[in-house]
């Protein structure tokens, strides 16, 4: 039986580069890859998956209303690779699990585990519940410790304390940091807010 894999990491941990290298590895072995991504990730164009190191490929878009089970080109593919998997719906993750288990097609999902407030994305939560294999793609904070939190910043370099869970952005908006640095920045931002209202 094929497996559902979830490979997660903080922002800037080369998740997309890993996804595209995995695609290349399968294609080198003459395997047909169905590369998909949720439509909400339109940062590099609707149908483009692009890493910060310059790797890119065209992907099929999956909207929140799509059934991956119905869209899947059975008989034409050997593997499914999904980038930005945190934006999948729980039902779409269920579809991917069914494809792996019942149709013997490996599914590799790459994405974030949690948002800028350290809460799980619905898609990531379901991936944790259903995946046969979960692996972390590690990266480091500026201080040298392991980055585990996705800090969001406004246009002036201030850490965000609130906002919508989904906000598409790159290096200008997000940074992978360790918990200690994240906590320090949050406390400093709260203190600054209190002082401004005195």
C-alpha positions as a Markdown table, in Angstrom:
| # | Residue | x | y | z |
|---|---|---|---|---|
| 1 | Unk | 0.0 | 0.0 | 0.0 |
| 2 | Unk | 1.3 | 3.5 | -0.9 |
| 3 | Unk | 1.6 | 6.1 | 1.9 |
| 4 | Unk | 0.5 | 9.6 | 2.6 |
| 5 | Unk | 3.6 | 11.7 | 3.6 |
| 6 | Unk | 3.6 | 15.1 | 5.3 |
| 7 | Unk | 6.9 | 17.1 | 5.2 |
| 8 | Unk | 6.6 | 20.3 | 7.2 |
| 9 | Unk | 8.8 | 23.1 | 8.2 |
| 10 | Unk | 8.9 | 26.8 | 9.2 |
| 11 | Unk | 9.0 | 29.6 | 6.7 |
| 12 | Unk | 12.1 | 29.6 | 4.6 |
| 13 | Unk | 13.0 | 26.0 | 5.3 |
| 14 | Unk | 13.1 | 25.1 | 1.6 |
| 15 | Unk | 9.8 | 23.1 | 1.5 |
| 16 | Unk | 9.0 | 24.1 | -2.0 |
| 17 | Unk | 12.6 | 23.4 | -3.2 |
| 18 | Unk | 12.2 | 19.9 | -1.6 |
| 19 | Unk | 8.9 | 19.4 | -3.3 |
| 20 | Unk | 10.4 | 20.3 | -6.7 |
| 21 | Unk | 13.5 | 18.2 | -6.2 |
| 22 | Unk | 11.3 | 15.3 | -5.3 |
| 23 | Unk | 9.3 | 15.8 | -8.5 |
| 24 | Unk | 12.6 | 15.8 | -10.5 |
| 25 | Unk | 13.7 | 12.6 | -8.8 |
| 26 | Unk | 10.5 | 10.8 | -9.7 |
| 27 | Unk | 10.6 | 12.1 | -13.3 |
| 28 | Unk | 14.2 | 10.9 | -13.6 |
| 29 | Unk | 12.9 | 7.4 | -13.0 |
| 30 | Unk | 10.2 | 7.9 | -15.7 |
| 31 | Unk | 7.4 | 8.3 | -13.2 |
| 32 | Unk | 4.5 | 10.6 | -14.0 |
| 33 | Unk | 4.0 | 13.3 | -11.3 |
| 34 | Unk | 0.7 | 15.1 | -10.6 |
| 35 | Unk | 1.9 | 18.4 | -9.1 |
| 36 | Unk | -0.8 | 20.3 | -7.3 |
| 37 | Unk | -1.2 | 23.3 | -5.1 |
| 38 | Unk | -4.2 | 25.1 | -3.4 |
| 39 | Unk | -5.5 | 28.1 | -5.4 |
| 40 | Unk | -5.2 | 30.4 | -2.4 |
| 41 | Unk | -1.4 | 30.3 | -2.9 |
| 42 | Unk | -1.1 | 32.8 | -5.8 |
| 43 | Unk | 2.1 | 34.4 | -4.8 |
| 44 | Unk | 4.1 | 33.4 | -7.9 |
| 45 | Unk | 1.2 | 33.2 | -10.3 |
| 46 | Unk | -1.9 | 31.0 | -10.3 |
| 47 | Unk | -0.3 | 27.9 | -11.7 |
| 48 | Unk | 3.4 | 28.3 | -10.7 |
| 49 | Unk | 5.2 | 26.7 | -7.9 |
| 50 | Unk | 8.5 | 28.6 | -7.3 |
| 51 | Unk | 11.2 | 28.2 | -4.7 |
| 52 | Unk | 13.4 | 31.0 | -3.3 |
| 53 | Unk | 16.4 | 29.3 | -4.9 |
| 54 | Unk | 14.9 | 29.6 | -8.4 |
| 55 | Unk | 13.4 | 26.2 | -9.0 |
| 56 | Unk | 9.9 | 26.3 | -10.5 |
| 57 | Unk | 7.3 | 24.2 | -12.2 |
| 58 | Unk | 3.7 | 24.4 | -13.4 |
| 59 | Unk | 1.1 | 22.9 | -11.2 |
| 60 | Unk | -2.5 | 22.1 | -11.3 |
| 61 | Unk | -4.7 | 24.3 | -9.1 |
| 62 | Unk | -7.0 | 22.9 | -6.5 |
| 63 | Unk | -9.8 | 25.2 | -5.2 |
| 64 | Unk | -11.4 | 24.7 | -1.8 |
| 65 | Unk | -14.5 | 23.5 | -3.6 |
| 66 | Unk | -12.6 | 20.8 | -5.6 |
| 67 | Unk | -12.8 | 17.1 | -4.9 |
| 68 | Unk | -9.2 | 15.8 | -5.4 |
| 69 | Unk | -10.7 | 12.4 | -5.7 |
| 70 | Unk | -12.8 | 13.5 | -8.7 |
| 71 | Unk | -10.0 | 15.6 | -10.3 |
| 72 | Unk | -7.3 | 12.9 | -9.9 |
| 73 | Unk | -6.1 | 11.6 | -13.3 |
| 74 | Unk | -6.1 | 8.0 | -12.3 |
| 75 | Unk | -4.2 | 5.8 | -14.8 |
| 76 | Unk | -2.0 | 8.7 | -16.0 |
| 77 | Unk | 0.1 | 9.3 | -12.8 |
| 78 | Unk | 2.4 | 7.4 | -10.5 |
| 79 | Unk | 2.7 | 9.9 | -7.7 |
| 80 | Unk | 1.0 | 13.1 | -6.3 |
| 81 | Unk | 3.1 | 16.0 | -4.9 |
| 82 | Unk | 1.3 | 18.9 | -3.2 |
| 83 | Unk | 3.0 | 22.1 | -2.2 |
| 84 | Unk | 1.5 | 24.5 | 0.4 |
| 85 | Unk | -0.6 | 21.6 | 1.7 |
| 86 | Unk | -1.6 | 23.6 | 4.8 |
| 87 | Unk | -4.2 | 25.3 | 2.6 |
| 88 | Unk | -6.0 | 22.0 | 1.7 |
| 89 | Unk | -9.4 | 21.4 | 3.2 |
| 90 | Unk | -9.7 | 18.5 | 5.7 |
| 91 | Unk | -11.9 | 16.7 | 3.1 |
| 92 | Unk | -9.1 | 17.1 | 0.4 |
| 93 | Unk | -6.7 | 15.5 | 2.8 |
| 94 | Unk | -9.2 | 12.7 | 3.3 |
| 95 | Unk | -9.2 | 12.3 | -0.5 |
| 96 | Unk | -5.4 | 12.1 | -0.7 |
| 97 | Unk | -5.4 | 9.5 | 2.0 |
| 98 | Unk | -7.9 | 7.4 | 0.1 |
| 99 | Unk | -5.9 | 7.8 | -3.1 |
| 100 | Unk | -2.8 | 6.5 | -1.4 |
| 101 | Unk | -4.5 | 3.7 | 0.5 |
| 102 | Unk | -7.1 | 2.5 | -2.1 |
| 103 | Unk | -5.3 | 3.3 | -5.4 |
| 104 | Unk | -1.7 | 2.7 | -4.3 |
| 105 | Unk | -0.5 | 6.1 | -5.4 |
| 106 | Unk | 2.1 | 7.7 | -3.1 |
| 107 | Unk | 1.1 | 11.2 | -2.0 |
| 108 | Unk | 3.8 | 13.7 | -0.7 |
| 109 | Unk | 2.5 | 16.9 | 0.9 |
| 110 | Unk | 4.8 | 19.8 | 1.7 |
| 111 | Unk | 3.7 | 22.7 | 3.9 |
| 112 | Unk | 3.5 | 24.6 | 7.1 |
| 113 | Unk | 2.4 | 23.1 | 10.3 |
| 114 | Unk | 1.0 | 26.2 | 12.1 |
| 115 | Unk | 0.2 | 29.9 | 11.4 |
| 116 | Unk | 1.8 | 33.0 | 12.7 |
| 117 | Unk | -0.1 | 32.6 | 16.0 |
| 118 | Unk | 1.1 | 29.0 | 16.4 |
| 119 | Unk | -2.3 | 27.5 | 15.6 |
| 120 | Unk | -2.5 | 24.5 | 13.3 |
| 121 | Unk | -4.0 | 25.1 | 9.8 |
| 122 | Unk | -7.0 | 22.9 | 9.2 |
| 123 | Unk | -5.2 | 21.1 | 6.4 |
| 124 | Unk | -2.1 | 20.5 | 8.5 |
| 125 | Unk | -4.2 | 19.2 | 11.4 |
| 126 | Unk | -5.8 | 16.6 | 9.2 |
| 127 | Unk | -2.4 | 15.7 | 7.7 |
| 128 | Unk | -1.1 | 15.0 | 11.2 |
| 129 | Unk | -4.1 | 12.9 | 11.9 |
| 130 | Unk | -3.9 | 10.8 | 8.7 |
| 131 | Unk | -0.3 | 10.8 | 7.4 |
| 132 | Unk | 1.6 | 7.5 | 7.4 |
| 133 | Unk | 4.9 | 9.5 | 7.7 |
| 134 | Unk | 5.5 | 12.9 | 9.1 |
| 135 | Unk | 9.0 | 14.5 | 8.8 |
| 136 | Unk | 10.3 | 18.0 | 9.6 |
| 137 | Unk | 12.4 | 20.0 | 7.1 |
| 138 | Unk | 14.6 | 21.9 | 9.5 |
| 139 | Unk | 15.8 | 25.5 | 9.3 |
| 140 | Unk | 17.4 | 27.9 | 11.7 |
| 141 | Unk | 16.4 | 31.2 | 13.4 |
| 142 | Unk | 18.7 | 34.2 | 13.1 |
| 143 | Unk | 20.0 | 33.4 | 16.6 |
| 144 | Unk | 21.1 | 29.9 | 15.4 |
| 145 | Unk | 18.5 | 27.9 | 17.2 |
| 146 | Unk | 16.0 | 25.7 | 15.3 |
| 147 | Unk | 13.2 | 27.7 | 13.7 |
| 148 | Unk | 9.8 | 26.4 | 14.7 |
| 149 | Unk | 7.5 | 29.4 | 14.5 |
| 150 | Unk | 6.3 | 31.4 | 11.5 |
| 151 | Unk | 6.5 | 35.0 | 12.6 |
| 152 | Unk | 4.4 | 37.5 | 10.5 |
| 153 | Unk | 5.5 | 41.1 | 10.1 |
| 154 | Unk | 3.8 | 44.2 | 8.9 |
| 155 | Unk | 5.4 | 46.5 | 6.2 |
| 156 | Unk | 7.4 | 48.4 | 8.9 |
| 157 | Unk | 9.1 | 45.3 | 10.4 |
| 158 | Unk | 6.8 | 45.0 | 13.4 |
| 159 | Unk | 5.7 | 41.6 | 14.4 |
| 160 | Unk | 1.9 | 41.0 | 14.0 |
| 161 | Unk | -0.1 | 40.1 | 17.0 |
| 162 | Unk | -3.4 | 39.6 | 15.2 |
| 163 | Unk | -4.9 | 39.1 | 11.8 |
| 164 | Unk | -6.5 | 36.6 | 9.5 |
| 165 | Unk | -5.0 | 33.1 | 9.6 |
| 166 | Unk | -4.3 | 33.1 | 5.8 |
| 167 | Unk | -2.2 | 36.0 | 4.5 |
| 168 | Unk | -0.1 | 35.2 | 1.4 |
| 169 | Unk | 3.4 | 36.6 | 1.5 |
| 170 | Unk | 7.1 | 35.8 | 1.3 |
| 171 | Unk | 10.3 | 37.0 | 2.9 |
| 172 | Unk | 8.8 | 40.5 | 3.3 |
| 173 | Unk | 6.0 | 39.2 | 5.5 |
| 174 | Unk | 7.2 | 36.1 | 7.2 |
| 175 | Unk | 10.3 | 34.7 | 9.0 |
| 176 | Unk | 11.0 | 31.4 | 10.6 |
| 177 | Unk | 12.1 | 31.9 | 14.1 |
| 178 | Unk | 12.7 | 29.9 | 17.3 |
| 179 | Unk | 10.2 | 30.0 | 20.1 |
| 180 | Unk | 12.4 | 32.1 | 22.4 |
| 181 | Unk | 12.9 | 34.8 | 19.8 |
| 182 | Unk | 9.2 | 34.7 | 18.9 |
| 183 | Unk | 8.1 | 35.1 | 22.5 |
| 184 | Unk | 10.5 | 38.0 | 23.1 |
| 185 | Unk | 9.3 | 39.8 | 20.0 |
| 186 | Unk | 5.6 | 39.3 | 21.0 |
| 187 | Unk | 6.2 | 40.5 | 24.5 |
| 188 | Unk | 8.1 | 43.6 | 23.2 |
| 189 | Unk | 5.3 | 44.4 | 20.8 |
| 190 | Unk | 2.7 | 44.0 | 23.6 |
| 191 | Unk | 4.7 | 46.4 | 25.8 |
| 192 | Unk | 5.1 | 48.9 | 23.0 |
| 193 | Unk | 1.3 | 48.8 | 22.4 |
| 194 | Unk | 0.6 | 49.4 | 26.1 |
| 195 | Unk | 3.1 | 52.3 | 26.2 |
| 196 | Unk | 1.5 | 53.9 | 23.2 |
| 197 | Unk | -1.9 | 53.9 | 24.9 |
| 198 | Unk | -0.7 | 55.5 | 28.2 |
